[in-house]
Every structure is written in C-alpha cells, then in structure tokens.
Amino acid sequence: MIALIQRVTEASVTVNGERLGEIGQGLLALVGVRPNDDDETAQRLLERLLTYRVFGDAEGRMSRSLTSISGGLLLVPQFTLTADTRKGNRPGFSTAAPPEKAERLFNHLCALARRAHPTVATGRFGADMKVALINDGPVTFWLQTPETV
C-alpha cells in the first residue's frame, strides 16, 4: 500500500456538500492500494502511519509521532497514487488493485485505524471528494509498504 502523508493543522473531506470527516492537528493520508497488497500490508501501513515521526519536539526536531501527540488521522482513498507514470502523457492504472479489492483493503485499514487510534476520519471510496487541508510546514512524505508476491 502507498500513503502520501501530509502533516496538517486541519483537514477535511467533503462529498456532494456533506462533510464526511475532519481532523485538527494530525496527518492526512491519501491511500493507494496495489494489486499484491493484503490485510498484512494494511496492518503494516497503519503501524507506520501511527508511529512515523513527523511532528516537532521542544527543539523543533521531527521526533514525535501521531500517537505521541494524540493527533487526528484522516484516511482518504486515492487510486491515482498507484498510477504508472513512467512514460507517455497519460497515466496507466494496471499498477492499481482492482476496485473491489482496493475498497475492501481501504475499509480494512480504516477499521484497524479506528480500533487502534482515538481520532480517525475517512473519505468515501469511489466518490468525487473535495479534500481541504492546511499543510503544516509544509511536511509531506511518501510511505509505502513492501510489496508481497
């Protein structure tokens, strides 16, 4: 699985004018699912999201995790993260998991997150979402789990 994470002071996701989720300080994670990803991959990605140290300590060094600051986590499905952009002028999506599998794994990730962390909000798989955020820093990282075969 792939997550483009952004450290935010606030973020929200809206579908058809309805605000589905919002967080204050925390992480916005845009999540892509690859064909060989599985439940174990989702668990590993969640562990990284909760423990990746991107928040500043008293000296301003990135040494604190989402868990240590009790921040919010906004998970938003984004299949375009898995696109093959190595050639041509149009992305290819053979590197993305089939929609049914991607939706199941994204929902599994969300369920795991809700059990492990107190503040979790999510987007809606397959919806035309509007994501708003204030990137803090800006701080943005690309996380990915090892691919299984």
KEKE-3310 file (N, C-alpha, C; in steps of 0.2 Angstrom, whole numbers, plus 5000, padded with zeros to 4 digits):
npx = (5004:5002:5005:5002:5007:5003:5007:4996:4988:4974:4962:4950:4936:4925:4909:4898:4894:4892:4901:4911:4921:4933:4948:4959:4975:4986:4988:4985:4981:4983:4978:4984:4980:4989:4990:4995:4994:4988:4979:4989:4998:4990:4989:5003:5005:4997:5003:5015:5009:5004:5016:5026:5038:5035:5032:5036:5048:5052:5064:5061:5064:5060:5053:5042:5028:5011:5004:5010:5007:4994:4986:4975:4969:4966:4960:4960:4955:4964:4966:4974:4987:4994:4997:5005:5017:5028:5030:5025:5010:4999:4992:4994:4984:4986:4994:4987:4976:4962:4946:4936:4945:4953:4944:4940:4952:4955:4944:4947:4959:4954:4945:4955:4962:4953:4951:4963:4967:4962:4956:4950:4946:4937:4938:4927:4926:4928:4921:4918:4928:4931:4945:4951:4964:4976:4992:5005:5020:5028:5025:5027:5027:5031:5025:5027:5023:5032:5030:5020:5021)
npy = (4994:5011:5027:5044:5056:5070:5082:5091:5106:5106:5097:5091:5081:5081:5076:5079:5091:5087:5085:5073:5069:5076:5083:5090:5095:5084:5070:5069:5056:5051:5037:5023:5007:4993:4979:4967:4969:4966:4960:4960:4970:4981:4982:4984:4997:5005:5004:5011:5024:5028:5028:5035:5047:5063:5075:5090:5091:5099:5105:5107:5097:5083:5072:5066:5056:5053:5046:5050:5063:5063:5066:5069:5057:5057:5047:5045:5038:5035:5031:5035:5037:5025:5025:5021:5031:5032:5033:5041:5052:5050:5043:5026:5013:5000:4996:4998:4991:4980:4988:4982:4974:4985:4993:4985:4983:4996:4999:4990:4994:5007:5002:4995:5006:5013:5005:5006:5019:5035:5046:5046:5049:5048:5047:5043:5028:5028:5040:5057:5067:5081:5088:5097:5106:5112:5112:5108:5116:5116:5099:5084:5067:5051:5036:5019:5002:4986:4976:4962:4945)
npz = (5000:4998:5004:5004:5014:5024:5035:5045:5051:5051:5042:5030:5023:5010:5002:4989:4995:5008:5023:5027:5035:5047:5054:5067:5071:5064:5054:5036:5026:5010:5002:4992:4984:4979:4967:4974:4987:5004:5019:5029:5024:5025:5039:5042:5035:5043:5056:5052:5049:5062:5069:5063:5063:5062:5068:5078:5091:5107:5103:5090:5082:5071:5080:5086:5085:5077:5086:5098:5099:5100:5089:5075:5062:5045:5033:5016:5002:4987:4972:4961:4966:4963:4950:4935:4929:4921:4907:4892:4890:4898:4912:4917:4924:4927:4938:4949:4962:4958:4959:4968:4977:4981:4988:4998:5005:5009:5017:5027:5032:5037:5047:5056:5060:5067:5078:5084:5086:5093:5086:5071:5054:5039:5020:5006:4997:4980:4978:4972:4979:4989:4996:5009:5016:5028:5026:5037:5038:5024:5027:5019:5015:5007:5009:5009:5009:5009:4994:4992:4986)
capx = (5000:5005:5001:5006:5005:5004:5006:4992:4985:4967:4960:4943:4934:4918:4906:4892:4892:4892:4907:4912:4926:4938:4953:4963:4982:4987:4990:4981:4984:4980:4980:4983:4981:4992:4987:4998:4993:4984:4977:4995:5000:4986:4992:5010:5004:4994:5008:5019:5006:5004:5022:5031:5040:5035:5030:5042:5048:5053:5069:5059:5066:5054:5054:5036:5023:5004:5001:5013:5004:4987:4983:4969:4971:4961:4962:4957:4957:4966:4969:4979:4994:4997:4997:5011:5018:5035:5031:5019:5007:4993:4994:4991:4982:4987:4998:4982:4972:4955:4942:4933:4950:4955:4939:4940:4958:4955:4940:4950:4963:4950:4943:4960:4964:4948:4952:4970:4968:4955:4953:4951:4940:4939:4934:4922:4929:4925:4917:4921:4929:4934:4949:4954:4969:4982:4999:5010:5027:5024:5028:5024:5031:5028:5026:5025:5024:5035:5025:5020:5021)
capy = (5000:5018:5033:5051:5059:5077:5085:5096:5109:5104:5094:5089:5078:5083:5073:5082:5096:5084:5084:5066:5069:5082:5082:5096:5094:5077:5068:5067:5051:5049:5030:5019:5000:4989:4973:4962:4971:4961:4963:4961:4976:4986:4982:4987:5004:5008:5005:5016:5030:5030:5029:5039:5053:5069:5081:5093:5091:5105:5108:5108:5091:5078:5066:5064:5053:5054:5043:5053:5070:5062:5069:5066:5054:5057:5042:5046:5033:5039:5026:5038:5036:5019:5025:5021:5037:5031:5035:5044:5058:5048:5038:5019:5010:4992:4995:4998:4985:4980:4992:4978:4973:4991:4996:4980:4984:5003:4999:4986:4999:5011:4998:4994:5013:5015:5001:5007:5026:5038:5051:5044:5051:5044:5049:5038:5025:5029:5046:5063:5070:5088:5087:5103:5105:5117:5108:5112:5115:5110:5092:5079:5061:5046:5030:5013:4995:4981:4973:4955:4942)
capz = (5000:4997:5008:5003:5021:5025:5042:5044:5057:5050:5036:5030:5016:5008:4996:4987:5000:5015:5026:5029:5041:5048:5060:5068:5070:5063:5047:5031:5022:5004:5002:4986:4985:4974:4966:4978:4994:5008:5026:5032:5021:5028:5046:5042:5034:5049:5061:5050:5050:5069:5073:5059:5067:5058:5072:5081:5099:5110:5100:5083:5078:5070:5084:5089:5081:5078:5093:5104:5100:5100:5083:5071:5056:5040:5028:5010:4996:4981:4967:4957:4968:4961:4943:4931:4925:4918:4900:4889:4893:4901:4917:4917:4930:4928:4944:4954:4963:4956:4963:4974:4982:4984:4993:5004:5009:5012:5023:5032:5035:5042:5053:5060:5062:5072:5084:5087:5087:5095:5081:5064:5050:5032:5014:5004:4992:4973:4977:4970:4986:4990:5002:5011:5022:5029:5027:5042:5037:5023:5028:5015:5014:5003:5013:5005:5012:5004:4990:4993:4979)
cpx = (5004:5001:5006:5003:5007:5003:5002:4990:4977:4966:4953:4941:4927:4915:4899:4889:4892:4899:4907:4916:4931:4942:4956:4970:4982:4990:4984:4984:4980:4982:4978:4984:4984:4989:4989:4997:4988:4982:4984:4998:4997:4988:4998:5009:5002:4999:5013:5016:5005:5010:5027:5032:5040:5033:5035:5041:5050:5059:5068:5061:5060:5055:5048:5031:5016:5002:5004:5010:4996:4983:4978:4972:4965:4964:4957:4959:4958:4970:4974:4986:4998:4998:5004:5012:5025:5036:5024:5016:5000:4995:4991:4990:4982:4991:4993:4978:4965:4951:4939:4939:4952:4951:4939:4946:4958:4950:4943:4955:4960:4948:4949:4962:4959:4949:4959:4971:4962:4952:4955:4944:4942:4935:4930:4925:4925:4921:4921:4922:4932:4938:4952:4959:4974:4988:5003:5017:5029:5028:5024:5029:5027:5030:5024:5027:5028:5029:5026:5019:5016)
cpy = (5006:5023:5039:5055:5066:5079:5091:5099:5107:5101:5091:5086:5079:5079:5076:5087:5093:5083:5078:5066:5075:5080:5089:5094:5086:5076:5066:5062:5049:5042:5026:5012:4997:4982:4967:4964:4967:4964:4964:4968:4982:4987:4986:4995:5007:5009:5010:5023:5032:5031:5033:5046:5060:5076:5083:5092:5098:5109:5109:5102:5086:5072:5063:5061:5055:5052:5047:5060:5069:5066:5065:5062:5054:5053:5044:5042:5037:5034:5029:5038:5030:5019:5024:5027:5038:5034:5038:5050:5057:5043:5031:5017:5003:4991:4996:4992:4985:4984:4988:4976:4979:4994:4991:4982:4991:5002:4995:4990:5004:5008:4997:5001:5015:5011:5003:5015:5030:5043:5049:5046:5048:5048:5043:5035:5026:5035:5051:5067:5077:5087:5094:5102:5111:5112:5112:5110:5119:5104:5087:5073:5056:5040:5024:5007:4991:4978:4965:4952:4936)
cpz = (5000:5001:5006:5010:5021:5032:5041:5051:5057:5043:5036:5023:5016:5002:4995:4993:5007:5018:5030:5035:5041:5054:5061:5067:5069:5056:5042:5027:5016:5002:4995:4987:4979:4973:4971:4986:4997:5015:5030:5030:5024:5035:5046:5040:5040:5054:5059:5051:5057:5072:5069:5062:5063:5062:5077:5089:5101:5106:5092:5079:5077:5074:5087:5083:5082:5084:5099:5105:5101:5095:5080:5065:5051:5034:5022:5005:4990:4976:4963:4959:4966:4953:4941:4927:4922:4911:4898:4893:4896:4906:4916:4924:4931:4935:4950:4956:4960:4961:4969:4979:4985:4989:4999:5008:5012:5018:5028:5036:5040:5048:5058:5064:5068:5079:5088:5089:5089:5090:5074:5060:5043:5026:5012:4997:4985:4973:4975:4976:4985:4996:5003:5017:5022:5031:5032:5040:5030:5024:5024:5014:5010:5007:5009:5009:5007:5000:4992:4986:4979)
residu = (MET:ILE:ALA:LEU:ILE:GLN:ARG:VAL:THR:GLU:ALA:SER:VAL:THR:VAL:ASN:GLY:GLU:ARG:LEU:GLY:GLU:ILE:GLY:GLN:GLY:LEU:LEU:ALA:LEU:VAL:GLY:VAL:ARG:PRO:ASN:ASP:ASP:ASP:GLU:THR:ALA:GLN:ARG:LEU:LEU:GLU:ARG:LEU:LEU:THR:TYR:ARG:VAL:PHE:GLY:ASP:ALA:GLU:GLY:ARG:MET:SER:ARG:SER:LEU:THR:SER:ILE:SER:GLY:GLY:LEU:LEU:LEU:VAL:PRO:GLN:PHE:THR:LEU:THR:ALA:ASP:THR:ARG:LYS:GLY:ASN:ARG:PRO:GLY:PHE:SER:THR:ALA:ALA:PRO:PRO:GLU:LYS:ALA:GLU:ARG:LEU:PHE:ASN:HIS:LEU:CYS:ALA:LEU:ALA:ARG:ARG:ALA:HIS:PRO:THR:VAL:ALA:THR:GLY:ARG:PHE:GLY:ALA:ASP:MET:LYS:VAL:ALA:LEU:ILE:ASN:ASP:GLY:PRO:VAL:THR:PHE:TRP:LEU:GLN:THR:PRO:GLU:THR:VAL)
# end
